[in-house]
Amino acid sequence: MATVRTFRDQFDWPLFVATCAIAVLGVVNLYSATSASGALSEAYLQQIYWLTLGAGVATLVAAIDYRHYERNAWIIYGGGIALLLLVFLLGTSIRGSTRWINLGGFSLQPSETAKICLIIALAKYLHHDPKTEGRTLKDLVIPGLILALPMGLILLQPDLGTGLLCMFVFGTIMVLTKLKIRSLVTLALAFVFSAPLAWNYALHGYQKNRVLAFWAQLMGEADDRIIRTIGWHSHQSQVAIGSGGFWGKGFMQGTQNQFRFLPDQHSDFPFAVWAEEQGFVGTLLLIGLYAFVVVWGLRIASTAKDRFGAVTAVGVTALVFWQAVINLGMVSGVLPVVGVTLPLFSYGGSSVLTLMIGIGLLMNVSMRRFSF
């Protein structure tokens, strides 16, 4: 009985309940989002399968003492790099991007799993870094190289959204591990001044078009040609969100979705379906759940017993935060459209498994904050 009580006391029920709530609402929304599309009508069942598998993987990840991940961090990181390299040998091209490896009936997206591998590698390095005072740019060289390898391979696929996510997660970890303000300002200026080079030499044509469409809509200069072509996704999404009003139109009553005006409503734009059907009240609930997970994750990081656990918790929390912010931003027209899913709410096997692994790591750190 003592063991059962100890497990019950250590188990992080608030994190578990919030995660389950997001996932369940996502499945309900996915059912509505795909109800008007015959080809995707069974997607919600596949999402349940992935969530069930993800829950099993998360349980296994949480059950193994996270210090074992610290000891094998470079092996995990190397495995993530190897999968990214395999994409260029065995990958399947979809919509001009080569991001997936076909494994029978399942397509694995290594750029998703690379995010977790990056977090573990950074946590490993910082765990053994004796520096306690503010970090300078010189102290960022090795962590920067740890970031550069997977991020470079991801950008070559190309996958700008995931590449930016890796950079934001890296930046969050560095800032929360005492990066000097002067160094942060220098990095920000370098980012701003390198933007023209990135625009001319790094971005692909369709990526530039998305930025141009975003800017035109933001400035109120989008004409019918832009709206009907490169700005179609963002425009229809904003129409759906705005038409939801305060209470929403009701479950499966969203006209933008049911009349199939809204593209990618199951993957990149499920929030638009939710906002149209559930209104301001529903969006507030969903955003509140994400905010709780982020705040709770930072709480877990602050109570971790060692630096590896703290950095891992910060990294996973940053991943959830930035992925949600980028998706909500692009869906609402505040940011350009990029291929970033809404955590545990959008359809996608690789995304669900990756985020469930992340939740398992958070649970792991939380459950062991009193055990050693």
Stockholm file with secondary structure:
# STOCKHOLM 1.0

chainA/1-372         MATVRTFRDQFDWPLFVATCAIAVLGVVNLYSATSASGALSEAYLQQIYWLTLGAGVATLVAAIDYRHYERNAWIIYGGGIALLLLVFLLGTSIRGSTRWINLGGFSLQPSETAKICLIIALAKYLHHDPKTEGRTLKDLVIPGLILALPMGLILLQPDLGTGLLCMFVFGTIMVLTKLKIRSLVTLALAFVFSAPLAWNYALHGYQKNRVLAFWAQLMGEADDRIIRTIGWHSHQSQVAIGSGGFWGKGFMQGTQNQFRFLPDQHSDFPFAVWAEEQGFVGTLLLIGLYAFVVVWGLRIASTAKDRFGAVTAVGVTALVFWQAVINLGMVSGVLPVVGVTLPLFSYGGSSVLTLMIGIGLLMNVSMRRFSF
#=GR chainA/1-372 SS CHHHHHHHHHSCHHHHHHHHHHHHHHHHHHHHHTTTCGGGTTHHHHHHHHHHHHHHHHHHHHHSCHHHHHHTHHHHHHHHHHHHHHHHHHEEEETTEEEEEEETTEEECHHHHHHHHHHHHHHHHHHTCCCCSCBCGGGGHHHHHHHHHHHHHHHTTTCHHHHHHHHHHHHHHHHHTTBCHHHHHHHHHHHHHHHHHIIIIISCHHHHHHHHHHHHHHTTCCCHHHHHTTTHHHHHHHHHHHHTTTTCSCTTCCHHHHTTCSTTTTTTCHHHHHHHHHHHHHHHHHHHHHHHHHHHHHHHHHHCSSHHHHHHHHHHHHHHHHHHHHHHHHHTTSSCCCSCCCTTTSCCHHHHHHHHHHHHHHHHHHHTTTTC
#=GC SS_cons         CHHHHHHHHHSCHHHHHHHHHHHHHHHHHHHHHTTTCGGGTTHHHHHHHHHHHHHHHHHHHHHSCHHHHHHTHHHHHHHHHHHHHHHHHHEEEETTEEEEEEETTEEECHHHHHHHHHHHHHHHHHHTCCCCSCBCGGGGHHHHHHHHHHHHHHHTTTCHHHHHHHHHHHHHHHHHTTBCHHHHHHHHHHHHHHHHHIIIIISCHHHHHHHHHHHHHHTTCCCHHHHHTTTHHHHHHHHHHHHTTTTCSCTTCCHHHHTTCSTTTTTTCHHHHHHHHHHHHHHHHHHHHHHHHHHHHHHHHHHCSSHHHHHHHHHHHHHHHHHHHHHHHHHTTSSCCCSCCCTTTSCCHHHHHHHHHHHHHHHHHHHTTTTC
//
